[in-house]
């Protein structure tokens, strides 16, 4: 499970970087705390569906796009 959390976090960071957002800006747009977002990106937090939906909206993507891990291959599943 940890590998999926890490891959998800990498995907969030990748999309955030593509948008040119800082962690602070994305956290504000999503209505979550910046330390929580940092934990998600580092793969140490397991975000709720509510947080996942908020992140997708803040990034302007569909929820499914957050789970496109092919460019962020997890070390082990």
C-alpha positions in Angstrom: 0.0 0.0 0.0 2.9 2.4 0.8 4.1 2.2 -2.8 0.6 3.4 -4.0 0.7 6.2 -1.6 4.1 7.3 -2.8 3.0 7.0 -6.5 -0.1 9.0 -5.8 2.0 11.7 -4.0 4.4 11.8 -6.9 1.5 12.3 -9.3 0.0 15.1 -7.2 3.4 16.8 -7.2 3.9 16.3 -11.0 0.5 17.9 -11.7 1.1 20.7 -9.2 4.5 21.4 -10.9 2.8 21.4 -14.4 0.3 24.0 -13.1 3.2 26.1 -11.6 1.6 26.0 -8.1 3.5 26.0 -4.9 2.4 23.6 -2.2 0.9 26.6 -0.3 -1.1 27.7 -3.3 -2.4 24.2 -4.1 -3.3 23.6 -0.5 -5.2 26.9 -0.3 -7.0 26.2 -3.6 -8.0 22.7 -2.3 -8.9 23.9 1.2 -6.4 21.6 2.9 -3.5 22.4 5.2 -0.1 22.7 3.6 1.5 20.1 5.9 -1.3 17.7 5.0 -0.5 18.2 1.3 3.2 17.8 2.0 2.5 14.5 3.6 0.4 13.4 0.6 3.2 14.3 -1.8 5.8 12.4 0.4 3.6 9.4 0.5 3.1 9.4 4.3 -0.5 10.4 4.3 -3.4 8.4 2.9 -5.8 11.1 1.7 -9.6 10.8 2.0 -11.9 10.7 -1.0 -13.0 14.2 0.0 -9.3 15.5 -0.2 -8.7 13.6 -3.4 -11.7 15.3 -5.0 -10.6 18.7 -3.7 -7.2 18.3 -5.1 -8.5 17.3 -8.5 -10.8 20.3 -8.6 -7.9 22.6 -7.5 -5.7 21.2 -10.2 -8.5 21.4 -12.8 -8.4 17.7 -13.6 -10.8 14.7 -13.3 -10.2 12.5 -10.3 -9.1 9.6 -12.5 -6.1 11.7 -13.8 -4.7 11.7 -10.3 -4.4 7.9 -10.5 -2.4 7.9 -13.8 0.8 6.4 -12.3 2.5 5.2 -15.4 5.0 8.1 -15.4 5.5 7.7 -11.6 6.1 4.0 -11.3 5.9 2.8 -7.7 8.8 0.8 -6.4 6.6 -2.1 -5.4 2.9 -2.7 -5.3 
